[in-house]
């Protein structure tokens, strides 16, 4: 079967021409994301550990007594 429709073949050439820039952008974005993730990994790990430390913090006995005293003064 021969494609006699010139508009159809031009349309297929144009759509295949759009795939290459998309693939190039995808590859560049993937590499840039991997590099950024690698560079930010240490800071992100430190931030997560700090947040867990703050959220999981327990008062020791002297801090508890001090807090009770301050609440009694109010």
Z-matrix of the N, CA and C atoms (Angstrom, degrees):
N
C 1 1.451
C 2 1.528 1 108.47
N 3 1.284 2 115.48 1 123.52
C 4 1.455 3 121.97 2 -177.41
C 5 1.520 4 108.90 3 -96.89
N 6 1.331 5 116.45 4 135.54
C 7 1.452 6 121.96 5 179.39
C 8 1.523 7 108.43 6 -86.19
N 9 1.352 8 116.57 7 104.03
C 10 1.461 9 121.57 8 -178.53
C 11 1.520 10 112.03 9 -93.42
N 12 1.293 11 118.59 10 -3.81
C 13 1.467 12 122.01 11 -176.62
C 14 1.527 13 109.57 12 -89.68
N 15 1.336 14 118.69 13 106.13
C 16 1.474 15 120.33 14 -177.99
C 17 1.523 16 112.84 15 -67.43
N 18 1.342 17 117.08 16 -28.93
C 19 1.458 18 119.67 17 180.00
C 20 1.531 19 110.66 18 -69.39
N 21 1.310 20 116.28 19 -36.62
C 22 1.466 21 120.75 20 179.51
C 23 1.526 22 110.92 21 -67.06
N 24 1.323 23 118.52 22 -41.65
C 25 1.461 24 120.42 23 -179.83
C 26 1.523 25 111.01 24 -70.77
N 27 1.329 26 118.25 25 -35.20
C 28 1.463 27 121.05 26 176.46
C 29 1.522 28 110.67 27 -66.35
N 30 1.342 29 115.65 28 -37.72
C 31 1.462 30 120.20 29 179.09
C 32 1.527 31 110.88 30 -66.17
N 33 1.316 32 117.92 31 -39.23
C 34 1.460 33 121.64 32 178.63
C 35 1.522 34 110.90 33 -68.20
N 36 1.339 35 118.38 34 -37.96
C 37 1.460 36 121.05 35 177.48
C 38 1.521 37 110.82 36 -65.51
N 39 1.321 38 116.10 37 -39.62
C 40 1.465 39 120.03 38 -178.92
C 41 1.532 40 110.16 39 -67.31
N 42 1.325 41 118.31 40 -42.09
C 43 1.468 42 120.12 41 -178.90
C 44 1.522 43 111.28 42 -69.45
N 45 1.327 44 117.96 43 -35.23
C 46 1.461 45 118.99 44 177.41
C 47 1.520 46 110.81 45 -71.72
N 48 1.335 47 117.94 46 -24.66
C 49 1.458 48 121.39 47 176.20
C 50 1.516 49 112.35 48 -72.59
N 51 1.327 50 117.69 49 -20.25
C 52 1.463 51 121.35 50 178.97
C 53 1.525 52 112.30 51 -85.33
N 54 1.307 53 117.27 52 -17.50
C 55 1.458 54 120.92 53 -177.38
C 56 1.532 55 110.99 54 -72.72
N 57 1.302 56 117.43 55 -39.35
C 58 1.471 57 121.44 56 -176.75
C 59 1.529 58 111.91 57 -62.88
N 60 1.352 59 119.69 58 -48.61
C 61 1.472 60 118.03 59 176.90
C 62 1.531 61 112.89 60 -61.76
N 63 1.328 62 116.18 61 -34.35
C 64 1.465 63 119.43 62 177.38
C 65 1.526 64 110.64 63 -63.58
N 66 1.311 65 117.12 64 -45.94
C 67 1.466 66 120.50 65 -179.95
C 68 1.526 67 111.58 66 -65.27
N 69 1.329 68 116.93 67 -39.86
C 70 1.464 69 120.32 68 178.09
C 71 1.530 70 110.11 69 -63.76
N 72 1.327 71 117.05 70 -43.51
C 73 1.466 72 120.75 71 177.97
C 74 1.514 73 112.41 72 -63.46
N 75 1.332 74 115.87 73 -37.41
C 76 1.459 75 120.21 74 178.56
C 77 1.526 76 111.08 75 -65.18
N 78 1.312 77 116.44 76 -43.20
C 79 1.468 78 120.09 77 179.64
C 80 1.528 79 110.66 78 -65.69
N 81 1.320 80 117.33 79 -45.57
C 82 1.471 81 120.59 80 179.69
C 83 1.530 82 110.37 81 -63.27
N 84 1.326 83 117.39 82 -42.32
C 85 1.461 84 120.53 83 178.16
C 86 1.514 85 112.38 84 -64.36
N 87 1.324 86 117.04 85 -38.33
C 88 1.462 87 120.41 86 177.72
C 89 1.508 88 112.47 87 -65.01
N 90 1.324 89 116.08 88 -42.72
C 91 1.470 90 120.05 89 178.69
C 92 1.524 91 110.53 90 -66.60
N 93 1.335 92 116.97 91 -44.05
C 94 1.471 93 120.43 92 179.38
C 95 1.529 94 110.62 93 -62.67
N 96 1.327 95 117.64 94 -40.04
C 97 1.461 96 121.00 95 177.89
C 98 1.516 97 112.19 96 -64.62
N 99 1.321 98 116.18 97 -39.84
C 100 1.469 99 119.43 98 178.73
C 101 1.525 100 111.06 99 -65.72
N 102 1.323 101 116.34 100 -41.33
C 103 1.474 102 119.97 101 179.44
C 104 1.527 103 110.11 102 -65.92
N 105 1.341 104 117.08 103 -45.94
C 106 1.465 105 120.12 104 179.95
C 107 1.528 106 110.65 105 -63.08
N 108 1.321 107 117.24 106 -41.06
C 109 1.458 108 120.33 107 178.24
C 110 1.512 109 112.57 108 -62.88
N 111 1.322 110 115.63 109 -39.49
C 112 1.462 111 119.95 110 178.62
C 113 1.520 112 111.15 111 -66.18
N 114 1.328 113 116.59 112 -42.02
C 115 1.462 114 120.07 113 -178.89
C 116 1.526 115 112.18 114 -69.43
N 117 1.334 116 117.59 115 -33.35
C 118 1.454 117 120.81 116 -176.81
C 119 1.529 118 113.21 117 -92.01
N 120 1.311 119 117.54 118 -3.04
C 121 1.462 120 121.32 119 -175.44
C 122 1.527 121 111.76 120 -59.67
N 123 1.310 122 117.53 121 -45.96
C 124 1.468 123 120.51 122 -177.00
C 125 1.527 124 111.04 123 -64.59
N 126 1.338 125 116.78 124 -44.20
C 127 1.461 126 119.74 125 -179.63
C 128 1.530 127 111.03 126 -66.92
N 129 1.312 128 116.88 127 -38.88
C 130 1.460 129 120.65 128 179.79
C 131 1.525 130 110.53 129 -66.10
N 132 1.310 131 117.16 130 -41.62
C 133 1.463 132 120.94 131 178.23
C 134 1.522 133 110.47 132 -63.48
N 135 1.327 134 117.04 133 -41.99
C 136 1.467 135 120.96 134 178.75
C 137 1.528 136 110.53 135 -63.71
N 138 1.333 137 117.03 136 -43.51
C 139 1.465 138 120.93 137 179.57
C 140 1.526 139 110.87 138 -63.01
N 141 1.322 140 117.52 139 -44.26
C 142 1.463 141 120.75 140 179.74
C 143 1.524 142 110.90 141 -63.90
N 144 1.323 143 117.46 142 -41.42
C 145 1.461 144 120.76 143 178.73
C 146 1.525 145 110.96 144 -65.09
N 147 1.318 146 117.04 145 -39.35
C 148 1.469 147 120.37 146 178.42
C 149 1.524 148 111.27 147 -65.39
N 150 1.317 149 116.47 148 -42.72
C 151 1.466 150 119.57 149 178.88
C 152 1.525 151 111.48 150 -64.52
N 153 1.315 152 116.98 151 -41.02
C 154 1.466 153 119.86 152 177.10
C 155 1.518 154 111.14 153 -63.71
N 156 1.330 155 117.09 154 -38.00
C 157 1.460 156 121.07 155 178.95
C 158 1.524 157 110.62 156 -64.82
N 159 1.316 158 117.31 157 -41.32
C 160 1.465 159 121.14 158 179.84
C 161 1.525 160 110.33 159 -68.15
N 162 1.327 161 116.79 160 -43.10
C 163 1.463 162 119.83 161 -177.62
C 164 1.529 163 112.44 162 -71.03
N 165 1.308 164 116.89 163 -29.23
C 166 1.453 165 121.21 164 -175.62
C 167 1.535 166 112.44 165 -97.46
N 168 1.311 167 116.99 166 9.10
C 169 1.463 168 120.85 167 -174.97
C 170 1.523 169 111.21 168 -70.55
N 171 1.302 170 116.00 169 135.73
C 172 1.469 171 122.61 170 177.98
C 173 1.531 172 108.51 171 -113.65
N 174 1.318 173 116.01 172 144.23
C 175 1.460 174 120.30 173 177.13
C 176 1.522 175 109.50 174 -79.22
N 177 1.327 176 115.40 175 137.11
C 178 1.464 177 117.74 176 173.61
C 179 1.539 178 108.46 177 -85.28
N 180 1.306 179 117.27 178 176.62
C 181 1.466 180 121.58 179 -172.67
C 182 1.531 181 112.93 180 -61.91
N 183 1.339 182 117.86 181 -42.19
C 184 1.469 183 119.10 182 -179.01
C 185 1.530 184 111.17 183 -67.19
N 186 1.313 185 117.24 184 -36.51
C 187 1.471 186 119.56 185 177.28
C 188 1.526 187 111.20 186 -67.75
N 189 1.321 188 116.27 187 -35.91
C 190 1.464 189 120.38 188 177.80
C 191 1.534 190 110.87 189 -65.08
N 192 1.326 191 115.84 190 -43.10
C 193 1.472 192 119.97 191 179.09
C 194 1.523 193 111.07 192 -64.86
N 195 1.312 194 116.11 193 -41.76
C 196 1.463 195 120.50 194 178.90
C 197 1.528 196 110.97 195 -62.34
N 198 1.322 197 116.56 196 -41.17
C 199 1.457 198 121.06 197 179.14
C 200 1.529 199 110.51 198 -65.40
N 201 1.322 200 116.95 199 -42.21
C 202 1.472 201 119.92 200 177.15
C 203 1.522 202 110.88 201 -60.79
N 204 1.317 203 116.41 202 -43.17
C 205 1.467 204 120.35 203 179.95
C 206 1.519 205 110.90 204 -62.29
N 207 1.324 206 116.57 205 -44.20
C 208 1.467 207 119.86 206 179.89
C 209 1.520 208 110.88 207 -65.55
N 210 1.315 209 117.78 208 -36.02
C 211 1.465 210 120.12 209 176.72
C 212 1.520 211 111.87 210 -68.27
N 213 1.337 212 117.08 211 -34.20
C 214 1.478 213 120.30 212 177.44
C 215 1.526 214 110.94 213 -68.47
N 216 1.316 215 117.30 214 -32.26
C 217 1.467 216 120.29 215 -179.29
C 218 1.529 217 112.79 216 -71.04
N 219 1.290 218 116.51 217 -20.44
C 220 1.490 219 118.55 218 -176.91
C 221 1.499 220 112.72 219 -76.43
